[in-house]
Every structure is written in C-alpha cells, then in structure tokens.
Amino acid sequence: MQLVEANVRWATEWQGLTCAVVEVVTDDPEAKHAIVYFSLSDDNDFDMQAVVQNHAAADTDWFDNNMHQAFEDVTVDLFQNVNMKTNWGAREVFKEEVLSFGRVREELAELLRNGAE
C-alpha cells in the first residue's frame, strides 16, 4: 500500500487519548480513503493509534448517521501477516510514510503539542 495524499484535519479523542486525525488516500483499493489517528508518544514523536475506514457513500449518506457501522477500525487487518500476527515492519513503514508526507509531522506537533499547553 502506497500513500498518495495525507492531510492533518483536527484533534479529537480516540479511546480515551487525545489524537489528531490525518485523512489519507492510498493506492490500495481495499483501503483507498482512511482516517489515521495519531497521539503523542513518550519519545517526543507520534504513535499511530488506528486506521479507520468510512464505508458510507458520501452521495447517499451525507448526514451524520450513527445508526450503522460506517466507520471500521481496519488497523489489525491492514498490518496482519500470514501468521495472523501484526507485521510491525509494514505498520511502521506506513506510519512513517504518513508522518513524512508534506508537513504532516510539523502540523501534528503544532496541533497536539501546542494544544496541550
């Protein structure tokens, strides 16, 4: 899976953590559009908490409909190897691709570090 585009959007809570949302576009038809949640890490970088896909079609589900599971956490599926374990190498490569795209790392720092002060 190759990254095509990545844009920092906003800060939010994800499973009790303050995270920043990065919208990404990849070349993978199974994960073309996704939202990636990043939090601050203990080593002054960022941890990738989740990769989430929106399965709702924007033209038919344009309103905020929480009655269905349009959003699905696909983190495990994307980075699982043939032994059904996390392929940490592939996960780390994807994380670094997102963080290195344009000004994503700098914008995350501004949003999460400066917002925490």
Phi and psi in degrees as a GROMACS rama.xvg file:
@    title "Ramachandran Plot"
@    xaxis  label "Phi"
@    yaxis  label "Psi"
@TYPE xy
-108.505  138.861  GLN-2
-77.141  133.617  LEU-3
-106.229  -38.3216  VAL-4
-154.786  148.879  GLU-5
-149.097  132.061  ALA-6
-138.789  127.761  ASN-7
-73.9127  134.155  VAL-8
-112.104  -63.3847  ARG-9
-159.787  170.704  TRP-10
-98.848  148.081  ALA-11
-158.965  -179.962  THR-12
-99.4767  137.488  GLU-13
-134.466  111.558  TRP-14
49.0494  45.7648  GLN-15
85.887  -1.67631  GLY-16
-108.419  144.146  LEU-17
-76.747  122.57  THR-18
-131.52  163.067  CYS-19
-111.01  142.812  ALA-20
-95.1455  128.838  VAL-21
-119.778  119.419  VAL-22
-84.1975  131.359  GLU-23
-126.559  153.666  VAL-24
-124.574  131.387  VAL-25
-120.807  173.972  THR-26
-89.9504  2.50291  ASP-27
-86.9571  117.126  ASP-28
-61.8933  -24.6027  PRO-29
-78.5785  -19.9618  GLU-30
-141.287  50.5926  ALA-31
-64.1905  -50.1984  LYS-32
-116.535  130.887  HIS-33
-148.252  163.262  ALA-34
-115.729  128.953  ILE-35
-113.634  129.999  VAL-36
-100.114  125.87  TYR-37
-119.087  139.614  PHE-38
-121.4  165.295  SER-39
-68.1405  144.077  LEU-40
-108.838  167.704  SER-41
-68.1551  -20.7275  ASP-42
-97.5292  25.5167  ASP-43
63.4886  26.8705  ASN-44
-122.862  -144.027  ASP-45
-134.953  144.036  PHE-46
-104.259  134.606  ASP-47
-84.697  112.171  MET-48
-84.8629  -39.2728  GLN-49
-163.169  153.465  ALA-50
-118.508  121.795  VAL-51
-122.737  136.783  VAL-52
-108.864  147.228  GLN-53
-104.806  113.533  ASN-54
-90.586  -0.472832  HIS-55
-81.4377  140.936  ALA-56
-82.9014  126.835  ALA-57
-61.6739  -31.3215  ALA-58
-75.7142  -22.1599  ASP-59
-112.737  -15.8998  THR-60
-131.341  59.8316  ASP-61
-83.4478  -9.3012  TRP-62
-100.287  165.588  PHE-63
-78.5505  92.6657  ASP-64
-105.736  105.058  ASN-65
-94.1253  14.8792  ASN-66
-85.0629  -3.72513  MET-67
-137.757  173.906  HIS-68
-99.1268  66.466  GLN-69
-68.8955  -32.8356  ALA-70
-98.6618  127.747  PHE-71
-129.325  128.765  GLU-72
-75.3427  113.435  ASP-73
-110.299  14.7688  VAL-74
-56.3761  -48.6409  THR-75
-63.66  -46.4743  VAL-76
-62.544  -39.7928  ASP-77
-66.7952  -33.4673  LEU-78
-117.081  27.5301  PHE-79
-94.5572  135.229  GLN-80
-92.5249  -176.834  ASN-81
-64.7057  -21.0937  VAL-82
-89.3682  10.9847  ASN-83
63.774  29.603  MET-84
-119.825  160.888  LYS-85
-68.4674  128.594  THR-86
-86.3292  90.0604  ASN-87
-64.3072  -30.1185  TRP-88
-63.1655  -49.4648  GLY-89
-64.4608  -38.623  ALA-90
-63.7325  -43.6719  ARG-91
-68.0645  -38.7945  GLU-92
-61.5995  -46.1791  VAL-93
-62.4082  -45.4434  PHE-94
-56.1364  -47.6571  LYS-95
-66.9474  -34.867  GLU-96
-61.2206  -43.7771  GLU-97
-66.0579  -48.2812  VAL-98
-63.714  -29.9714  LEU-99
-88.9401  -6.5623  SER-100
-74.5286  123.091  PHE-101
51.6428  -125.356  GLY-102
-108.331  24.5924  ARG-103
-56.6255  -49.431  VAL-104
-59.5554  -44.0046  ARG-105
-65.8897  -41.9082  GLU-106
-67.7544  -35.3922  GLU-107
-63.9156  -42.8422  LEU-108
-60.5547  -45.3487  ALA-109
-61.8694  -44.7338  GLU-110
-70.8891  -46.2554  LEU-111
-88.3102  -43.1913  LEU-112
-74.8264  -45.4743  ARG-113
-72.9585  -31.2467  ASN-114
-70.6865  -22.7251  GLY-115
-84.0551  -10.6879  ALA-116
